[in-house]
Amino acid sequence: MGDAESEADASTPRRYQRSAIVLLQAAIGGILVAGVLARNLSVVINAALGLGVTFLPALLARDWNLRLRAGLTLWITTAVFLHALGMIGLYVAVPWWDHLTHTLSATVVAAVGYATARAFDEHSDAVSFPPRFMFVYVLLFTLAFGVLWEVLEFGVRHVTDALGMEAVLIQYGPRDTIVDLLFDLVGAVLVALFGTRTLSSVVDALRAQLDGSRSGERPE
């Protein structure tokens, strides 16, 4: 009886988290519709891509049996929602909004880098990543992705300007790029210091996939 009650108690936060995910997905869908009605290409593209990202955990669970906890899925969905919300005016109206979204998005990128590297570390005896290496690796991985994103923003902005189109991604210049990378670094540090335990289930799932691929079987 006690075990059943504790399991029910544990499932209650997950239900709230799943409900929050659905609400955020609906909100992103609403932003997408608003962008279509306003004929705002940047809002439409960012909201559409963001909405697609929120369904990636479900696709990973279906196709690869890689199941993320509801809390992690909510984490990803929240990052996407805040970015989509920024595209409808908050990036301009709220000076710190860009810092918030870069930090939160960087935590997602850092989590992917950490979980993947740790899964390979636990899967193979041929590699060994000590804690200090992992800390530096997470920072460099996140910064590298951040630089790639800034280059993409710069390139897309010049292409859209050359074509006379509305900018799909916002890029304000070199100072903005440096500040963005600093907040990317903040997100990476947060994951490297405090996020490793939260990501243990993802590491285990990835390692199971790697173990299954080595044995020629897919984990159930």
TARAZI-V884427 format. One record per pair of residues at least 24 apart in sequence whose ideal C-beta (glycine too) atoms are under 10 Angstrom apart, sorted by the first residue. I is the first residue (numbers start at 0). J is the second residue. D is the distance in Angstrom with one decimal. If there is no record, write none. Layout:
BEGIN
<<I:J:D> <I:J:D>>
END
This chain:
BEGIN
<<10:69:9.8> <12:69:8.0> <12:70:7.9> <13:68:7.9> <13:69:4.6> <13:70:7.9> <13:73:9.8> <14:69:8.4> <15:69:8.7> <15:73:9.3> <16:68:8.3> <16:69:3.9> <16:70:5.6> <16:71:9.4> <16:72:7.6> <16:73:4.9> <16:74:9.6> <16:76:9.7> <17:69:5.3> <17:72:8.1> <17:73:8.2> <18:69:9.6> <18:73:9.8> <19:69:8.8> <19:70:9.9> <19:72:9.7> <19:73:5.7> <19:76:7.9> <19:77:8.3> <20:53:7.3> <20:56:8.9> <20:57:9.9> <20:69:7.0> <20:70:9.9> <20:72:5.7> <20:73:5.4> <20:74:9.9> <20:75:9.0> <20:76:5.1> <20:77:8.9> <20:80:9.8> <21:53:9.7> <21:76:9.2> <22:76:9.4> <22:80:9.4> <23:50:9.9> <23:53:7.3> <23:73:7.7> <23:75:9.9> <23:76:4.8> <23:77:6.5> <23:79:7.9> <23:80:4.6> <23:81:9.4> <23:83:9.4> <23:84:10.0> <24:49:9.6> <24:50:6.6> <24:53:5.3> <24:54:8.0> <24:76:6.6> <24:79:9.0> <24:80:8.3> <25:50:9.8> <26:50:10.0> <26:76:9.7> <26:80:6.1> <26:83:8.0> <26:84:7.9> <27:51:9.8> <27:52:9.4> <27:53:6.8> <27:76:8.1> <27:79:6.6> <27:80:5.6> <27:82:9.4> <27:83:5.1> <27:84:8.6> <28:53:9.7> <28:83:9.7> <29:83:9.5> <30:80:8.4> <30:83:4.9> <30:84:6.8> <30:86:7.5> <30:87:6.1> <31:83:7.9> <33:87:6.9> <34:83:9.0> <34:86:7.8> <34:87:7.6> <37:87:8.7> <38:165:9.2> <39:86:8.2> <39:87:8.0> <39:165:7.2> <40:159:8.7> <40:164:7.0> <40:165:4.9> <40:166:8.8> <40:167:6.4> <41:86:6.0> <41:87:9.5> <41:155:10.0> <41:159:8.9> <41:164:9.5> <41:165:5.8> <41:166:6.1> <41:167:4.9> <41:168:7.4> <41:169:7.8> <42:83:7.7> <42:86:4.9> <42:87:5.8> <42:88:9.4> <42:165:9.5> <42:167:9.5> <43:86:9.3> <43:167:9.2> <44:86:9.0> <44:155:9.9> <44:165:9.8> <44:167:5.2> <44:168:8.8> <45:79:9.2> <45:82:6.6> <45:83:5.9> <45:85:8.7> <45:86:4.8> <45:87:9.5> <45:167:7.3> <45:168:7.9> <45:169:9.7> <46:79:9.0> <46:80:9.6> <46:82:9.1> <46:83:4.7> <46:84:9.4> <46:86:7.0> <46:87:8.7> <47:83:9.4> <48:79:8.6> <48:82:9.5> <48:83:9.1> <48:167:9.8> <49:75:10.0> <49:76:8.9> <49:78:8.9> <49:79:4.0> <49:80:7.4> <49:81:9.6> <49:82:6.1> <49:83:4.9> <49:84:9.9> <49:86:8.9> <50:76:9.6> <50:79:7.6> <50:80:9.6> <50:83:8.0> <51:79:9.2> <52:76:8.3> <52:78:8.7> <52:79:5.3> <52:82:9.6> <52:107:9.2> <53:77:9.7> <53:78:9.6> <53:79:5.6> <53:80:8.2> <53:83:9.9> <55:79:10.0> <59:204:8.9> <59:208:9.8> <60:204:9.5> <63:204:8.8> <63:205:9.5> <63:208:6.3> <63:211:9.9> <63:217:8.1> <63:218:9.3> <64:204:7.9> <64:207:8.1> <64:208:7.4> <64:211:8.7> <64:217:6.6> <64:218:5.9> <64:219:6.8> <65:201:8.0> <65:204:5.0> <65:205:6.9> <65:207:8.6> <65:208:6.3> <65:218:9.3> <66:200:8.3> <66:201:9.3> <66:204:6.4> <67:114:10.0> <67:198:9.9> <67:200:7.8> <67:201:6.4> <67:204:7.9> <68:197:8.5> <68:198:9.7> <68:200:5.8> <68:201:8.1> <68:204:9.9> <70:197:7.7> <70:200:9.8> <71:107:9.3> <71:110:7.8> <71:114:9.7> <71:197:7.4> <71:198:7.8> <71:200:7.9> <71:201:6.8> <74:103:8.2> <74:106:7.5> <74:107:6.9> <74:110:8.0> <74:194:9.6> <74:197:8.7> <75:103:9.6> <75:104:9.5> <75:106:9.7> <75:107:5.7> <75:110:8.8> <75:111:9.8> <77:103:6.9> <77:107:9.5> <78:102:9.4> <78:103:4.5> <78:104:5.0> <78:105:9.1> <78:106:7.5> <78:107:5.3> <78:108:9.6> <78:186:9.6> <79:103:9.5> <79:104:8.4> <79:107:8.9> <85:169:8.6> <86:167:9.5> <86:168:9.4> <86:169:8.1> <90:169:5.9> <90:171:9.5> <91:169:8.4> <95:182:9.7> <97:169:8.1> <97:171:8.7> <97:175:7.8> <97:178:8.0> <97:179:7.0> <97:182:8.0> <98:178:7.2> <98:179:8.2> <98:181:8.7> <98:182:4.8> <98:185:8.5> <99:182:8.2> <100:179:9.6> <100:182:8.8> <101:145:7.8> <101:148:9.0> <101:178:8.4> <101:179:5.1> <101:180:8.4> <101:181:8.7> <101:182:4.2> <101:183:5.7> <101:184:9.7> <101:185:8.4> <101:186:7.1> <102:179:9.8> <102:181:9.6> <102:182:4.7> <102:183:7.6> <102:184:9.2> <102:185:5.2> <102:186:4.5> <102:187:9.4> <102:188:9.9> <102:189:7.7> <103:182:9.3> <103:186:6.7> <103:189:9.6> <104:141:9.7> <104:144:9.4> <104:145:9.0> <104:148:8.6> <104:179:10.0> <104:182:9.3> <104:183:7.9> <104:186:7.1> <105:141:5.3> <105:142:8.9> <105:144:8.1> <105:145:6.7> <105:148:9.7> <105:179:9.2> <105:180:9.3> <105:182:6.8> <105:183:4.1> <105:184:7.5> <105:185:7.1> <105:186:2.8> <105:187:5.7> <105:188:9.3> <105:189:8.4> <105:190:8.1> <106:141:8.6> <106:183:9.5> <106:185:8.9> <106:186:4.2> <106:187:7.6> <106:188:9.6> <106:189:5.8> <106:190:5.2> <106:193:9.7> <106:194:6.9> <107:141:9.6> <107:144:9.9> <107:186:8.1> <107:190:8.8> <108:137:9.4> <108:140:7.4> <108:141:5.1> <108:142:9.6> <108:143:9.3> <108:144:4.8> <108:145:7.6> <108:148:8.9> <108:183:7.7> <108:186:7.5> <108:187:7.7> <108:190:8.8> <109:136:9.8> <109:137:5.1> <109:138:8.0> <109:140:6.9> <109:141:4.5> <109:142:9.7> <109:144:8.7> <109:183:8.7> <109:184:9.7> <109:186:6.0> <109:187:4.4> <109:188:8.5> <109:189:7.8> <109:190:3.8> <109:191:6.9> <109:194:7.3> <109:198:9.6> <110:137:8.8> <110:141:9.4> <110:186:9.4> <110:187:9.7> <110:189:10.0> <110:190:5.5> <110:194:6.1> <110:195:9.4> <110:197:8.1> <110:198:5.6> <110:201:7.5> <111:140:8.3> <111:141:9.3> <111:144:8.8> <111:190:9.7> <111:198:9.4> <111:201:8.8> <112:136:7.0> <112:137:5.7> <112:138:9.4> <112:139:8.7> <112:140:3.6> <112:141:6.5> <112:143:8.9> <112:144:7.8> <112:187:8.4> <112:190:8.5> <112:191:9.8> <113:137:5.1> <113:140:7.9> <113:141:9.3> <113:187:9.2> <113:190:6.2> <113:191:7.3> <113:194:7.1> <113:195:6.7> <113:198:6.1> <113:201:8.9> <113:202:8.1> <114:190:9.8> <114:194:9.5> <114:195:9.2> <114:198:5.0> <114:199:9.0> <114:200:9.3> <114:201:4.4> <114:202:5.2> <114:203:9.5> <114:204:8.7> <114:205:5.9> <114:206:9.6> <115:140:8.9> <115:201:9.1> <115:202:8.7> <115:205:6.5> <115:209:9.9> <116:140:7.8> <116:202:9.2> <116:205:9.8> <117:195:7.8> <117:198:7.7> <117:199:8.7> <117:201:8.9> <117:202:4.7> <117:203:9.7> <117:205:8.1> <117:206:8.2> <118:198:9.9> <118:201:8.0> <118:202:5.1> <118:203:8.1> <118:204:8.2> <118:205:3.5> <118:206:4.5> <118:207:8.8> <118:208:7.9> <118:209:6.1> <118:210:9.6> <119:202:9.8> <119:205:8.3> <119:206:8.3> <119:209:7.0> <120:202:8.8> <120:206:8.9> <121:202:6.8> <121:203:8.3> <121:205:8.9> <121:206:4.9> <121:209:8.6> <121:210:9.3> <122:202:9.8> <122:205:8.1> <122:206:5.0> <122:207:9.1> <122:208:8.9> <122:209:4.1> <122:210:6.2> <122:212:9.3> <122:213:7.6> <123:206:9.7> <123:209:7.9> <123:210:9.9> <123:213:8.7> <130:191:9.5> <130:195:9.0> <133:191:7.4> <133:195:8.1> <134:187:9.3> <134:188:8.7> <134:190:9.9> <134:191:4.8> <134:192:8.1> <134:195:9.6> <135:191:8.6> <136:187:9.9> <136:191:8.8> <137:186:9.9> <137:187:5.4> <137:188:8.4> <137:189:10.0> <137:190:6.1> <137:191:4.4> <137:192:9.5> <137:194:8.9> <137:195:9.1> <138:183:9.4> <138:184:6.5> <138:187:4.8> <138:188:6.9> <138:190:9.4> <138:191:6.5> <139:187:8.6> <140:187:7.6> <141:180:9.4> <141:183:5.7> <141:184:7.1> <141:185:9.8> <141:186:6.6> <141:187:3.7> <141:188:9.0> <141:190:7.9> <141:191:8.9> <142:180:6.4> <142:181:9.8> <142:183:6.2> <142:184:6.3> <142:187:7.0> <143:183:9.8> <144:183:7.8> <144:187:9.4> <145:176:9.1> <145:179:6.8> <145:180:5.1> <145:181:9.5> <145:182:8.8> <145:183:3.8> <145:184:8.0> <145:186:9.0> <145:187:8.7> <146:176:8.7> <146:179:9.8> <146:180:6.9> <146:183:8.8> <148:176:9.7> <148:179:8.1> <148:180:9.4> <148:183:8.3> <149:173:9.7> <149:175:8.8> <149:176:4.8> <149:177:9.3> <149:179:6.3> <149:180:7.0> <149:183:9.1> <150:176:9.3> <152:176:8.1> <152:179:8.8>>
END
